[in-house]
């Protein structure tokens, strides 16, 4: 990949959280809307039936659904199942007065994000607001991750398009088509800048927006039409984004047209390679704020890849044109020309073609001579060694001009030959063109001058010569094309006009010392064209002397190897990046070629199988023998071997294939067939999923625990309590009686008892999905969900642990509530680090040592209004994570809860 580009972003207004609340009681939905919209980030729409809710959902875009359970026609679970069919990941909170564990279980099974009981007080709305924020944050994070995966897949597909495409038009058309196929973007178009008008002219487009591009004008200058993302990207050469078209003043002139087509945001990506802008790719999305930083970085990398491909296709097109000109010149040359190339199994040169002039001068019929070895047909025996020398020199890419004798049908004749190697992209020529000038009847001097001039005029490499002081006397057309200097510009000036400043004076002093001694100098230089761009050449400078041995001139031949050097650099960089990625992947990786020999393997694979070898030692080894060696580790050895053979024979992608090992571990394997330049290859990925398998088994066991509590809480118990709580709250406002307060406390304690029973039951059966979570942030978030009064929280850790985020917040909230309940409203709570875990401590009265074990038992409480289930829930969450929890005395005399055997992934 390429370096991330600078990005221009017009953000517009921030996206709010849009909530749809469905409840068959109109007064209640109005109250909930008013309470939630106290948070300026939340906007609530309401519906009084599930069918109305479905209509609202189909007509609008919502970030979260909140629904009652007991509704006519369609209850909350049925409503949830209908929503999940069309929106499998949309946050859905069942907010209901029906509190039985049967409903909770159904809600979780049906895919509810959360389950919250209606209460009698106002605190429930703060809790509901917090649940909405958490659910939407996780939902948006998941959406972003899924979208980035789709963009990475898109980038992979586009790179395949770039590799296979034969023309720029094919690249542009297929890229636009592939982009809109993802449904990530509604429209994609590629345009290039017209040098005269600065207008961005569309070349290819895809998407449902017929007529749109004809209605807009985009330029790359500083005028008003150049201020949008596409113009900015073309002008400033970096990704430009408008996150909200309606709120972007730079798009005022286009906003009516753009929004009429349903577009709400735009990203424009320059397709650049080096200093060359190949065009601008502009993408339109049908929602605001889709382009986060990660997506913009991926688009920048994608633009660089497309720009590089367009540049390479342009170079290829130039090469094809050059080849066509060369072949036309070969066919129509007035002098004899023969083409030859070596066979792979020897170093001899075989004639592959001759032109009509060759047939006429040499007297050999084309059909008779093509396919013959050059020395067998044309080279006299006395000149065999000379021919071998020519062959060795041209094999290195050297062009040769010499006077020779060659066989013709009429006998041996004298020629000036110029041998021009072609196909130097990989550092060695594919073959040679040999130009013959018959000089049998010329004066020696005339023959040399005319043949040499003719040869260098048609050679594909830059040729020039200077006088002994370095002043240019002649340049050929290839020099003009390569350097940008015309013959008129260059002749009479010193060859130093090509210097880039990259090489110091000592470098040139050595060069001059070599050629002034009469020796040929060859080496690699970084030159500079007339327009200031740089290019790499392999240069040969040969002194030419007169009859007295004095140097008359220096002849230089420059072969442009810029593209070859760039490809070598990119290949080396790509190989380094690939190896680094593979070495750091958390899965075992094995790549083998079509002959089952190891091409690549990482340390993770060796550790999974306990192999003592190093990765380097395994390169080139036979994978078949390795598989036979390790099959004894598998519970079904022959099944392991047969599975490998079947996968390779079918060459179909296979994912998540599981194997049991004799040591009790479980491995999961993916097979990915793919093709390398040298043939087919196989990619194997191995993962240790032992813990995941055990978690799945544990889930089934824990489901049995749920049955123990299923009958404890019923809808008929909770609803009356909720009603009583609300009525008591109103009664307290109207009259002052301590009896009412005691009654309210008793009702709230009953509701809390029901809630804790449900939570304990759910935690006892819940499977977890872990991810890295910052302990400090989780503690801060959890502190906001409890009634902290004058209590204080101190976090003394920067740990990141592998945990289920929601379960961790529940655990911390229960511990904080426990501290406030038992130590008072002004308690000081501390969260700190242990070597393999963390602790939560308070400065309250502490817990007697004889109660350290019993505090985790369900129903244990030392306060009158406690439910006795708070710490039981803490222990259930710890057990679900396979953590060890114990209570001890804190340093300040209070209680300290320590959690160990925690997977700490960072500090």
C-alpha positions in Angstrom: 0.0 0.0 0.0 0.9 3.6 -0.4 1.4 6.3 2.2 -1.8 8.0 3.5 -2.5 11.3 1.8 -3.5 14.6 3.3 -7.3 14.9 3.5 -9.6 17.9 3.3 -12.9 17.3 5.2 -16.0 19.5 5.4 -17.8 18.0 8.4 -21.1 19.8 8.5 -23.4 19.2 11.5 -22.8 16.1 13.7 -25.1 13.2 13.3 -27.6 12.8 16.1 -29.1 9.6 17.5 -32.6 9.0 16.0 -34.7 6.8 18.2 -38.1 5.2 17.3 -40.1 4.4 20.5 -43.1 2.0 20.1 -45.6 1.6 22.9 -49.4 1.3 22.9 -49.8 3.9 25.6 -49.7 7.4 24.0 -49.1 9.3 27.3 -46.2 7.0 28.1 -44.5 7.4 24.7 -44.9 11.2 25.0 -43.3 11.2 28.4 -40.4 9.0 27.4 -39.7 11.2 24.3 -39.7 14.3 26.5 -37.3 12.7 29.0 -34.9 11.4 26.4 -34.8 14.6 24.4 -33.3 16.4 27.4 -30.2 15.0 25.8 -29.6 17.2 22.8 -27.9 14.3 20.9 -31.2 12.3 20.9 -34.3 12.8 18.7 -37.3 10.6 19.3 -40.1 9.6 17.0 -43.0 7.6 18.4 -45.5 5.0 17.3 -48.4 3.4 19.3 -48.4 0.0 17.6 -46.0 -2.4 16.1 -47.5 -2.0 12.6 -47.1 1.8 12.8 -43.6 1.3 14.0 -42.8 -0.9 11.0 -44.2 1.8 8.7 -42.0 4.4 10.3 -39.0 2.2 10.1 -39.4 1.6 6.4 -39.9 5.3 5.7 -37.0 6.6 7.7 -33.6 5.9 9.1 -33.2 5.2 12.8 -30.2 4.4 15.0 -32.1 2.6 17.8 -35.6 1.1 18.5 -37.2 1.1 21.9 -40.3 -1.1 22.2 -42.8 -2.3 24.8 -43.7 -6.0 25.1 -47.4 -6.2 25.8 -49.0 -4.6 22.7 -52.2 -5.6 20.8 -52.0 -7.4 17.5 -48.2 -7.9 17.6 -46.2 -8.1 20.9 -42.7 -6.8 21.4 -41.0 -10.1 20.6 -42.9 -10.6 17.4 -42.1 -7.0 16.5 -38.4 -7.6 17.2 -38.4 -10.7 15.0 -40.0 -8.8 12.2 -37.5 -6.0 12.5 -34.6 -8.4 12.7 -35.6 -10.0 9.3 -34.9 -6.6 7.6 -32.4 -5.0 10.0 -30.3 -7.8 11.7 -28.0 -5.4 13.6 -30.1 -2.4 14.4 -30.1 -1.7 18.2 -33.4 -2.9 19.7 -34.1 -2.3 23.4 -37.1 -4.1 24.9 -38.4 -1.5 27.4 -41.3 -3.1 29.1 -43.3 -3.5 32.2 -43.5 -7.3 31.7 -40.5 -8.6 33.6 -40.5 -12.3 33.5 -37.3 -14.1 32.7 -39.3 -15.9 30.0 -39.6 -12.6 28.2 -36.0 -11.7 28.8 -34.9 -15.1 27.4 -37.2 -14.7 24.4 -35.8 -11.2 23.8 -32.2 -12.3 23.9 -32.9 -15.3 21.7 -34.8 -13.1 19.1 -31.8 -10.8 19.0 -32.6 -7.9 21.4 -29.7 -5.6 22.1 -30.8 -4.9 25.6 -33.8 -5.5 28.0 -34.9 -2.8 30.5 -37.7 -2.8 32.9 -40.0 0.1 33.3 -39.8 1.5 36.9 -41.8 3.9 39.0 -39.2 6.6 39.3 -37.5 9.1 37.0 -34.1 7.4 37.3 -35.2 4.8 34.7 -35.0 7.4 32.0 -31.4 8.3 32.7 -30.6 4.6 32.6 -32.6 4.2 29.3 -30.6 7.1 27.8 -27.3 5.5 28.9 -28.4 2.1 27.4 -29.3 3.9 24.1 -25.9 5.7 23.9 -24.0 2.4 24.6 -26.1 0.4 22.1 -25.7 3.0 19.3 -22.0 3.4 20.0 -21.5 -0.4 19.6 -23.8 -0.5 16.5 -22.0 2.4 14.8 -18.6 0.9 15.6 -19.7 -2.4 14.1 -21.1 -0.7 11.1 -17.8 1.1 10.6 -15.8 -2.1 11.0 -18.1 -3.9 8.5 -17.9 -1.1 6.1 -14.1 -1.0 6.3 -14.0 -4.7 5.7 -16.1 -4.2 2.6 -13.9 -1.4 1.4 -10.8 -3.6 1.9 -12.5 -6.3 -0.1 -13.4 -3.7 -2.7 -9.7 -2.6 -2.8 -8.7 -6.2 -3.3 -11.2 -6.7 -6.1 -10.1 -3.4 -7.8 -6.4 -4.4 -7.6 -7.4 -7.6 -9.4 -9.1 -5.4 -12.0 -5.9 -3.3 -12.3 -3.8 -6.4 -12.7 -5.9 -7.9 -15.5 -6.9 -4.7 -17.4 -5.4 -4.1 -20.8 -6.4 -0.4 -21.2 -7.2 2.7 -19.3 -10.8 2.7 -20.5 -11.2 -0.8 -19.1 -9.7 0.2 -15.8 -12.0 3.2 -15.4 -15.2 1.4 -16.5 -14.6 -1.7 -14.3 -13.5 0.4 -11.3 -16.6 2.5 -11.3 -18.9 -0.5 -11.9 -17.2 -2.5 -9.0 -17.5 0.5 -6.6 -21.3 0.9 -7.0 -21.8 -2.9 -6.9 -20.8 -2.7 -3.2 -23.9 -0.5 -2.3 -21.4 1.6 -0.3 -21.7 4.4 -2.8 -24.6 5.4 -5.0 -22.5 7.0 -7.8 -18.8 6.7 -8.9 -17.2 8.6 -11.8 -13.7 9.3 -13.0 -12.8 12.5 -14.7 -9.6 14.1 -16.1 -8.6 17.8 -16.1 -8.8 19.6 -19.5 -5.5 21.5 -19.7 -7.1 24.4 -21.6 -10.4 24.9 -19.6 -9.4 23.4 -16.2 -12.7 21.6 -16.4 -12.9 18.1 -14.9 -14.3 16.1 -17.8 -16.1 12.8 -17.0 -14.6 9.7 -18.7 -16.5 6.9 -17.0 -19.3 6.6 -14.5 -21.6 4.0 -12.8 -24.6 4.3 -10.6 -28.3 5.4 -10.7 -27.9 9.1 -11.6 -28.7 9.4 -15.3 -28.2 13.0 -16.4 -26.5 14.2 -13.2 -23.1 14.7 -14.7 -24.5 16.8 -17.5 -26.1 19.2 -15.0 -22.9 20.0 -13.1 -19.6 21.8 -14.0 -16.5 21.0 -11.9 -13.1 22.7 -12.4 -9.7 22.3 -10.9 -9.0 26.0 -10.6 -9.7 28.5 -7.7 -13.0 29.7 -9.2 -16.3 28.9 -7.4 -16.8 25.8 -9.5 -13.5 24.5 -8.2 -14.3 24.6 -4.5 -16.1 21.3 -4.1 -14.4 18.0 -3.2 -13.6 17.0 -6.9 -12.0 20.3 -7.8 -10.1 20.4 -4.5 -8.8 16.9 -5.0 -7.6 17.7 -8.6 -6.0 21.0 -7.6 -4.4 20.1 -4.2 -3.7 16.4 -4.9 -5.2 14.9 -1.8 -8.5 13.3 -0.8 -11.3 15.9 -0.3 -14.6 15.1 1.5 -17.9 16.8 2.1 -19.6 14.9 4.9 -22.9 16.8 4.7 -23.7 18.4 1.4 -26.6 20.4 2.8 -24.3 22.0 5.4 -21.3 22.6 3.1 -21.1 26.3 1.9 -18.7 25.3 -0.8 -21.4 23.3 -2.5 -24.2 26.0 -2.3 -24.2 26.3 -6.1 -24.7 22.5 -6.5 -26.7 21.6 -3.4 -30.2 21.7 -5.0 -29.0 19.5 -7.9 -27.0 17.0 -5.8 -29.7 16.5 -3.2 -32.3 16.0 -5.8 -30.5 12.8 -6.8 -30.5 11.6 -3.2 -26.8 12.3 -2.5 -25.9 13.5 1.0 -22.1 13.3 1.0 -19.1 13.2 -1.4 -15.5 12.0 -1.4 -13.0 12.8 -4.2 -9.8 10.9 -4.6 -6.9 12.0 -6.8 -5.5 9.2 -9.0 -1.9 10.2 -8.8 1.5 8.6 -9.5 4.5 10.6 -8.7 3.9 14.1 -10.2 1.4 12.8 -12.7 -2.4 13.2 -12.1 -4.2 10.5 -14.0 -7.7 11.8 -13.0 -10.0 12.1 -10.0 -12.4 9.4 -8.7 -15.5 11.0 -7.1 -17.8 8.9 -4.9 -21.4 9.9 -3.7 -23.1 8.3 -0.7 -26.8 8.5 0.2 -26.2 9.3 3.8 -24.3 12.0 5.7 -21.1 11.5 7.7 -20.0 8.2 6.1 -16.3 9.0 5.5 -14.5 8.5 8.8 -10.7 8.7 9.0 -10.1 5.0 8.4 -12.3 5.0 5.3 -10.5 8.1 4.0 -7.1 6.5 4.5 -8.3 3.4 2.5 -9.7 5.6 -0.3 -6.4 7.4 -0.5 -4.5 4.1 -0.8 -7.0 2.9 -3.4 -6.5 6.1 -5.4 -2.7 5.7 -5.3 -3.1 2.1 -6.6 -5.4 3.2 -9.4 -3.1 6.1 -10.3 -0.1 3.8 -10.4 -2.1 1.4 -12.7 -3.1 4.2 -15.0 0.5 5.4 -15.2 1.7 1.8 -15.9 -0.9 1.4 -18.7 0.2 4.7 -20.2 3.8 3.5 -20.2 2.7 0.2 -21.7 0.8 2.0 -24.4 3.9 4.1 -25.2 5.9 0.8 -25.3 3.4 -0.7 -27.6 3.5 2.3 -29.9 7.3 2.2 -29.8 7.2 -1.6 -30.6 4.8 -0.9 -33.5 7.0 1.8 -34.8 10.0 -0.5 -34.5 8.3 -3.3 -36.2 7.1 -1.0 -39.0 10.6 0.4 -39.4 11.9 -3.2 -39.5 9.5 -4.2 -42.3 10.0 -1.0 -44.3 13.7 -0.3 -43.8 15.5 0.2 -47.1 18.6 -1.7 -45.8 18.8 -5.3 -44.6 17.5 -6.1 -41.1 17.4 -9.4 -39.3 15.8 -10.2 -35.9 17.2 -12.9 -33.7 16.7 -14.2 -30.2 18.3 -16.9 -27.9 16.5 -20.1 -27.0 16.2 -20.8 -23.3 18.2 -24.0 -23.3 21.4 -22.6 -24.9 23.1 -19.3 -25.6 23.0 -19.4 -29.3 21.2 -16.8 -31.5 18.5 -18.0 -33.9 17.0 -15.9 -36.7 13.4 -15.1 -36.1 12.7 -12.8 -39.0 14.2 -10.8 -41.9 12.9 -8.0 -44.1 12.6 -7.9 -47.9 15.8 -5.8 -48.2 17.6 -8.6 -46.4 16.3 -11.2 -48.9 17.3 -9.0 -51.8 20.9 -8.2 -50.5 21.8 -11.6 -49.0 20.0 -13.7 -51.5 18.4 -16.0 -48.9 14.7 -16.7 -48.9 13.0 -15.8 -45.7 11.3 -19.2 -45.1 14.6 -21.0 -45.6 16.6 -18.8 -43.2 14.2 -18.2 -40.3 14.8 -20.7 -37.5 18.5 -21.2 -38.4 21.4 -20.4 -36.0 23.0 -17.1 -37.0 26.6 -18.4 -37.0 25.6 -21.5 -39.1 24.2 -19.3 -41.9 25.8 -15.8 -41.9 29.1 -15.9 -40.0 32.3 -17.1 -41.7 34.3 -19.6 -39.8 37.2 -17.1 -39.3 34.8 -14.7 -37.5 33.2 -17.2 -35.1 35.0 -15.8 -32.0 34.0 -12.3 -33.0 30.4 -13.4 -33.2 30.6 -15.0 -29.7 31.9 -11.8 -28.3 29.0 -9.8 -29.9 26.6 -12.3 -28.5 28.0 -11.9 -24.9 28.0 -8.1 -25.1 24.4 -7.9 -26.4 23.3 -10.3 -23.7 24.1 -7.5 -21.3 22.1 -5.0 -23.2 25.0 -3.4 -25.0 24.4 -1.9 -28.5 27.2 -2.6 -31.0 28.4 -1.0 -34.2 31.2 -2.8 -36.0 32.6 -3.6 -39.5 32.2 -7.3 -40.3 32.2 -9.9 -43.0 29.2 -12.0 -43.6 28.1 -14.8 -45.9 25.7 -14.1 -48.7 24.4 -16.5 -51.5 27.0 -14.8 -53.8 29.9 -15.2 -51.3 31.4 -13.2 -48.4 30.7 -9.5 -48.4 31.6 -6.6 -46.1 29.0 -4.9 -43.9 28.7 -2.3 -41.2 26.4 -3.8 -38.7 24.6 -2.2 -35.8 23.2 -4.6 -33.2 20.3 -3.2 -31.1 19.0 -5.3 -28.2 15.3 -5.0 -27.5 13.1 -6.0 -24.5 15.3 -4.7 -21.7 12.5 -4.3 -19.0 13.8 -7.1 -16.8 17.5 -6.3 -17.3 18.2 -8.7 -20.1 17.2 -8.5 -23.8 14.6 -10.7 -25.4 16.5 -10.5 -28.7 18.4 -8.3 -31.2 17.7 -6.3 -34.3 20.8 -6.4 -36.6 21.0 -3.7 -39.3 23.3 -4.4 -42.2 24.8 -1.8 -44.5 26.6 -3.3 -47.5 29.9 -1.3 -47.7 31.7 -3.7 -50.0 32.1 -1.0 -52.7 32.4 2.1 -50.4 35.5 3.8 -49.4 36.2 2.8 -45.8 35.6 6.2 -44.3 32.4 6.8 -46.2 31.0 3.4 -45.2 31.7 3.9 -41.5 30.1 7.3 -41.4 27.0 6.5 -43.3 26.3 3.2 -41.6 27.0 4.6 -38.2 24.7 7.5 -38.8 22.0 5.3 -40.1 22.3 2.9 -37.2 22.1 5.5 -34.4 19.3 7.4 -36.0 17.1 4.3 -35.6 18.4 2.8 -32.4 15.8 2.7 -29.6 18.2 4.0 -26.9 19.4 7.6 -26.4 22.8 8.1 -28.2 24.9 11.3 -28.2 28.5 12.2 -28.7 30.6 15.0 -27.5 34.0 16.5 -28.3 36.9 15.7 -25.9 35.9 18.7 -23.7 32.3 17.4 -23.2 30.4 19.7 -25.6 27.6 17.9 -27.4 28.0 17.5 -31.1 25.2 15.1 -32.0 22.0 13.6 -30.5 19.7 11.0 -32.0 15.9 11.1 -31.9 15.7 8.8 -28.9 17.9 11.2 -26.9 15.4 14.0 -27.7 12.5 11.8 -26.5 14.3 10.7 -23.4 15.7 14.0 -22.2 13.3 16.5 -23.5 16.1 18.4 -25.2 15.8 18.8 -28.9 18.9 18.6 -31.1 18.8 22.3 -31.4 18.6 22.7 -27.6 21.4 20.3 -26.9 24.1 20.6 -29.6 26.8 23.1 -28.5 26.0 22.7 -24.8 27.9 20.6 -22.3 26.6 17.2 -21.4 26.4 18.4 -17.8 22.9 19.8 -18.7 21.7 16.3 -17.9 23.1 16.4 -14.3 20.5 16.1 -11.5 22.8 17.1 -8.6 22.5 13.6 -7.2 26.1 12.6 -7.9 29.1 14.5 -6.4 32.1 15.9 -8.2 34.2 12.9 -7.2 31.8 10.6 -9.1 32.3 12.6 -12.3 36.0 12.9 -11.7 36.3 9.1 -11.8 34.1 9.0 -14.9 36.3 11.5 -16.8 39.5 9.8 -15.6 38.3 6.5 -17.0 37.3 7.8 -20.5 40.3 10.1 -20.8 42.5 7.0 -20.3 40.8 5.6 -23.4 38.7 3.1 -21.5 34.9 2.5 -21.7 32.9 3.7 -18.6 29.6 2.2 -17.7 27.4 2.7 -14.7 24.1 4.0 -13.5 23.1 7.7 -13.2 20.2 9.7 -12.0 19.7 12.3 -14.8 17.3 15.3 -15.0 15.1 16.1 -18.0 14.6 19.6 -19.4 11.2 19.8 -17.5 13.0 19.0 -14.2 11.8 15.5 -13.7 14.3 12.8 -13.0 15.0 9.4 -14.6 17.5 6.6 -14.1 19.8 5.5 -16.9 22.4 2.8 -17.5 25.1 4.6 -19.4 28.0 3.5 -21.5 30.6 6.1 -22.7 33.2 4.9 -25.2 36.2 7.0 -26.4 36.6 7.2 -30.3 40.2 7.7 -31.5 41.8 8.7 -34.8 44.7 7.0 -36.5 47.2 8.6 -34.2 45.4 7.3 -31.1 44.1 10.7 -30.1 40.5 10.9 -28.7 38.3 12.7 -31.2 35.0 12.3 -29.4 33.1 10.4 -26.7 30.0 8.3 -27.7 27.4 7.8 -24.9 24.5 5.4 -25.0 21.7 5.8 -22.3 19.2 3.1 -21.5 16.3 4.4 -19.5 15.7 2.0 -16.6 13.5 4.2 -14.4 10.4 2.0 -14.6 12.4 -1.1 -14.0 14.0 0.4 -10.9 10.6 1.6 -9.6 9.2 -1.9 -10.1 12.1 -3.4 -8.3 11.6 -0.9 -5.4 7.9 -1.6 -5.2 8.4 -5.4 -5.4 10.9 -5.2 -2.5 8.7 -3.0 -0.5 5.6 -5.2 -1.1 7.6 -8.3 -0.1 8.8 -6.6 3.1 5.3 -5.4 4.0 3.8 -8.9 3.3 6.3 -10.7 5.4 5.8 -8.2 8.3 2.1 -8.7 8.1 2.3 -12.5 8.0 4.8 -12.7 10.9 2.5 -10.6 13.1 -0.8 -12.2 12.3 -2.5 -13.9 15.3 -3.1 -17.0 13.1 -0.8 -19.7 11.8 0.0 -19.1 8.1 1.4 -21.6 5.5 1.8 -20.9 1.8 2.8 -23.7 -0.5 3.3 -23.8 -4.3 1.8 -26.3 -6.7 4.4 -28.9 -5.9 3.5 -28.6 -2.2 6.8 -26.9 -1.3 6.8 -24.3 1.5 6.9 -20.7 0.2 6.1 -18.9 3.4 5.4 -19.9 7.0 5.1 -17.8 10.3 6.1 -18.5 13.9 2.5 -18.7 15.0 2.0 -21.9 12.9 5.1 -23.5 14.4 4.0 -22.7 17.9 0.5 -24.2 17.3 2.1 -27.5 16.2 5.1 -27.4 18.6 7.6 -27.5 15.6 11.2 -26.9 16.7 12.4 -25.6 13.3 12.7 -21.9 12.3 10.6 -20.4 9.6 13.6 -19.8 7.4 14.6 -23.5 7.7 11.2 -24.6 6.4 11.3 -22.6 3.2 11.4 -25.0 0.3 10.6 -28.1 2.4 8.0 -30.7 1.3 4.6 -30.0 2.9 3.5 -33.5 2.2 6.2 -34.9 4.5 5.4 -32.3 7.2 1.7 -33.2 7.2 2.6 -36.9 7.7 4.9 -35.9 10.6 2.2 -33.9 12.4 -0.9 -36.0 11.7 -0.3 -38.0 14.9 -1.2 -34.8 16.8 -4.8 -35.1 15.4 -7.6 -37.2 16.9 -8.5 -38.3 13.3 -5.0 -38.5 11.6 -6.2 -39.9 8.3 -9.1 -37.4 8.2 -6.6 -34.6 8.5 -4.5 -35.9 5.6 -7.5 -36.7 3.4 -9.0 -33.3 4.0 -5.8 -31.6 2.7 -5.8 -33.7 -0.5 -9.5 -33.0 -1.1 -9.1 -29.2 -0.6 -6.2 -29.1 -3.1 -8.0 -31.2 -5.6 -11.2 -29.1 -5.5 -9.4 -25.7 -5.2 -12.5 -24.2 -3.5 -12.4 -21.8 -0.6 -13.1 -23.6 2.7 -13.5 -21.7 6.0 -13.8 -22.6 9.7 -13.0 -26.3 9.3 -12.4 -27.8 12.8 -10.1 -30.5 14.0 -9.6 -32.0 17.5 -6.1 -32.7 18.7 -5.1 -35.6 20.9 -4.1 -33.1 23.7 -7.7 -31.8 23.9 -7.1 -28.6 21.8 -9.4 -27.7 18.9 -7.9 -26.1 15.8 -9.9 -24.2 13.1 -8.6 -24.1 9.5 -9.2 -22.1 6.3 -8.1 -23.1 2.8 -7.6 -20.3 0.2 -6.6 -21.3 -3.4 -4.9 -18.6 -5.4 -2.5 -18.1 -8.3 1.1 -16.8 -8.3 2.9 -15.7 -11.5 4.7 -19.0 -11.5 1.5 -21.1 -11.1 -1.0 -22.3 -8.6 -0.5 -21.9 -4.8 -2.3 -22.9 -1.6 -2.8 -20.8 1.5 -3.7 -22.5 4.8 -4.7 -20.5 8.0 -4.8 -22.3 11.4 -6.4 -20.9 14.6 -6.6 -22.3 18.1 -10.3 -22.2 19.0 -10.1 -24.4 22.1 -11.4 -21.7 24.4 -14.2 -20.7 22.1 -15.3 -24.4 21.9 -15.3 -24.6 25.7 -17.4 -21.4 25.9 -19.9 -22.9 23.6 -20.1 -26.0 25.8 -20.3 -23.9 28.9 -23.2 -21.9 27.4 -25.3 -25.0 27.1 -24.6 -25.9 30.8 -25.4 -22.4 31.9 -28.8 -22.5 30.1 -29.9 -25.1 32.6 -29.3 -22.6 35.4 -31.7 -20.2 33.8 -34.5 -22.7 34.4 -34.0 -22.4 38.1 -35.0 -18.8 38.1 -37.6 -18.7 35.2 -40.6 -18.9 37.6 -39.3 -16.5 40.2 -40.3 -13.3 38.4 -43.6 -12.9 36.6 -45.3 -10.2 34.7 -48.2 -10.1 37.2 -45.7 -9.3 40.1 -43.7 -6.6 38.4 -46.5 -4.6 36.8 -48.4 -4.1 40.1 -45.1 -3.0 41.8 -44.4 -0.5 39.0 -47.9 0.9 39.3 -47.5 1.0 43.1 -44.1 2.8 42.8 -45.5 5.5 40.5 -48.6 6.0 42.6 -46.5 6.2 45.8 -44.3 8.8 44.2 -47.3 10.9 43.3 -48.8 10.4 46.8 -45.6 11.6 48.5 -45.7 14.8 46.4 -49.3 15.4 47.6 -49.0 14.6 51.3 -46.2 14.2 53.9 -46.2 10.8 55.6 -43.3 8.6 56.7 -45.4 5.6 56.1 -45.6 6.4 52.4 -41.8 6.7 52.3 -41.4 3.3 54.0 -43.9 1.9 51.5 -42.1 3.4 48.5 -38.8 2.0 49.8 -40.2 -1.4 50.1 -41.7 -1.3 46.6 -38.4 -0.1 45.1 -36.5 -2.8 47.0 -38.9 -5.4 45.5 -38.4 -4.0 42.0 -34.6 -4.0 42.6 -34.8 -7.6 43.8 -36.6 -8.6 40.6 -34.1 -6.8 38.5 -31.2 -8.4 40.2 -32.7 -11.9 40.0 -33.1 -11.4 36.2 -29.5 -10.0 35.8 -28.1 -12.9 37.9 -29.9 -15.4 35.7 -28.9 -13.7 32.4 -25.2 -13.5 33.5 -25.3 -17.2 34.5 -26.2 -18.2 31.0 -24.8 -15.5 28.7 -22.0 -16.2 26.2 -19.5 -13.4 25.9 -17.8 -11.7 23.0 -14.5 -10.2 24.1 -12.5 -7.3 22.8 -9.7 -5.0 24.1 -11.4 -2.5 26.6 -9.7 0.3 28.5 -10.4 -0.2 32.2 -10.2 3.5 33.0 -12.9 4.4 30.4 -15.1 1.5 31.4 -14.9 2.6 35.1 -15.8 6.2 34.2 -18.8 5.1 32.1 -20.0 2.8 34.8 -19.7 5.5 37.5 -22.2 7.6 35.5 -24.9 4.9 35.7 -25.1 4.8 39.6 -26.4 7.3 42.1 -23.0 8.6 43.3 -24.2 11.4 45.6 -21.0 12.8 47.2 -19.0 9.7 46.5 -15.7 10.0 44.6 -14.0 7.7 42.1 -10.2 7.4 41.6 -8.8 5.3 38.7 -5.2 4.3 39.1 -4.6 2.1 36.1 -4.1 2.5 32.3 -4.7 -1.2 31.7 -6.4 -2.6 28.6 -8.1 -6.0 29.2 -9.8 -8.5 27.0 -13.4 -8.6 28.1 -17.0 -8.3 27.1 -17.6 -4.5 27.4 -21.2 -4.7 28.6 -20.5 -7.3 31.2 -17.5 -5.3 32.6 -19.7 -2.2 33.0 -22.4 -4.3 34.8 -19.7 -5.7 37.2 -18.2 -2.2 37.9 -21.7 -0.7 38.4 -22.7 -3.3 40.9 -19.4 -2.9 42.9 -19.9 0.9 42.9 -23.5 0.6 44.1 -22.4 -1.9 46.7 -19.8 0.5 48.1 -22.3 3.4 48.3 -25.0 1.2 49.9 -22.6 -0.1 52.6 -20.1 2.7 53.1 -22.3 5.8 52.7 -22.9 8.6 50.1 -19.4 10.1 50.7 -17.5 6.9 50.1 -14.2 7.0 48.1 -13.8 4.2 45.5 -10.5 3.2 43.9 -10.0 1.1 40.7 -6.4 -0.1 40.4 -4.1 -2.6 38.7 -2.9 -6.0 39.8 -0.1 -8.0 38.1 -2.6 -10.2 36.3 -5.8 -8.3 36.9 -7.4 -5.4 38.7 -9.2 -4.4 42.0 -12.0 -2.2 43.2 -11.7 -0.9 46.8 -13.5 1.5 49.1 -12.7 3.3 52.4 -15.9 2.1 54.1 -16.3 -0.2 57.2 -15.1 -3.2 55.2 -16.4 -6.8 55.3 -15.7 -9.2 58.3 -13.2 -11.9 57.4 -15.8 -14.6 58.3 -18.1 -13.2 55.6 -15.6 -13.0 52.8 -16.9 -16.2 51.2 -20.6 -15.7 51.9 -21.0 -12.2 50.5 -21.2 -13.7 47.0 -24.1 -16.0 47.9 -27.4 -14.9 46.4 -29.6 -13.2 48.9 -26.7 -12.2 51.2 -27.1 -8.6 52.4 -26.2 -6.6 55.5 -28.6 -3.7 54.9 -32.3 -3.7 55.2 -33.1 -2.5 51.7 -30.4 -4.6 49.9 -31.5 -7.3 47.5 -28.5 -9.6 48.3 -27.9 -10.3 44.6 -25.5 -7.5 43.6 -22.3 -9.4 44.5 -23.7 -12.7 43.2 -24.0 -11.0 39.8 -20.4 -9.8 40.1 -19.2 -13.4 40.8 -21.3 -14.7 37.8 -19.8 -12.2 35.4 -16.3 -13.1 36.7 -17.0 -16.8 36.2 -18.2 -16.2 32.7 -14.8 -14.6 31.9 -12.9 -17.4 33.8 -11.6 -14.8 36.2 -10.9 -15.5 39.9 -12.6 -13.0 42.4 -12.0 -12.7 46.1 -12.7 -10.1 48.7 -10.1 -8.8 51.2 -9.4 -5.8 53.3 -8.5 -2.5 51.6 -5.5 -0.4 52.4 -7.8 2.3 53.8 -9.8 -0.2 56.0 -12.6 -0.8 53.6 -13.5 -3.7 51.3 -11.3 -4.6 48.4 -12.5 -6.9 45.5 -9.6 -8.4 43.6 -10.0 -10.0 40.1 -7.1 -12.1 38.8 -6.4 -14.4 35.9 -7.5 -11.5 33.7 -6.2 -11.3 30.1 -4.3 -8.0 30.3 -3.4 -6.9 26.7 -1.8 -3.6 27.3 -0.8 -0.8 29.8 
